[in-house]
Amino acid sequence: MKTLVTGATGFIGRHLCRHLIAAGHHVRVLVRPSTPARRLDRLGEVETITGDVTVPQTLPDAVAGVDAVVHLAGVTSAARASTYDRVNAQGTARLAEACLKRRLSRFVFVSSLAAQGPSQPSEPHVRPGGEEPVNAYGRSKLAAEAALSAVADDLPVTILRPAMTYGPYDPELAAWARLAQRRLLPVVDGLELSFIHVDDLCRLIVELIEPGERPVGPFFLSDGEPCPMSALADMLERALCRAPAVRLPLSSRLLSLLVPVAEQATGLIGAAPLLARTLRELSGGGWACRPDLARAELGFEPSRSFDTGLSQTIDWYRRHQWI
């Protein structure tokens, strides 16, 4: 099969290309003109085509002759809400429109837990519905899902909402590991998080693009065991073989007070948009989910717990001098 991957040079994308190639797929990647050549060198034997989901005239050539599309491209940090909408929502709709006249076996969209909104303590998300995204990023992902659901009768769409995805090359988990090395870890009281190893996510995607009937979703994906933030700190210390770090307690109330300050700075000078988004998400209550529906309807089974996967990822960071 020939599969188009958008966002291939990102963290998940590079792993997905490796899995697709190993499974015998011909991989085509959509890359923007500004993409550095060194990023493409890391992807292995792939076909590259220049284009952008925000430039509709580049998309017909990108999807010509492909059997499946995996859409990963998107903006996770932007100074303006309009950028999230233009890239994440409108870009997804335009890509889907370009695919409508193609006989695809599957269009897989990797969305985000942010489209659902925060979870309540001890109540991880299991089924979609009642979505309340707390920021422009989450709203743009939800809008992208809606655009795909609207054409699902004519396009074989499956929508995934993975939990925090981690593994080799993940810069966010590496940043947490560096904080733990310095023996300082912020901990939000009562915050629960869910995780999924990038290999588990990629294996499911490879299975989904094969021909066959698949439900639209969206489907939550995680290792199935929500992790309190305090337990995350414990796991980091064990994996790093470090003495206990100084825990910096942050209450949800304190975070909620900091959100308007960060958002005002972002709006005035375009600074620290990721900080504003992160603060709002962490102040929301929790980001936890269970993959019950994905197990039942997609046959999804995670291969490793977060504790095991974290230790393996920390070992990789050490070997490659990321920490």
CORTA-V186899 format. One record per helix or strand of 3 or more residues. SS is the DSSP state (@ for helix, = for strand). FROM is the first residue (numbers start at 1). LEN is the number of residues. If there is no record, write none. Layout:
ss=SS from=FROM len=LEN
ss=SS from=FROM len=LEN
This chain:
ss== from=2 len=5
ss=@ from=11 len=12
ss== from=26 len=6
ss=@ from=37 len=5
ss== from=47 len=4
ss=@ from=56 len=8
ss== from=68 len=4
ss=@ from=81 len=19
ss== from=106 len=5
ss=@ from=113 len=3
ss=@ from=136 len=15
ss== from=157 len=6
ss== from=164 len=3
ss=@ from=171 len=11
ss== from=184 len=5
ss== from=195 len=3
ss=@ from=198 len=11
ss== from=217 len=5
ss=@ from=229 len=12
ss== from=246 len=5
ss=@ from=252 len=18
ss=@ from=273 len=10
ss=@ from=292 len=7
ss=@ from=306 len=14
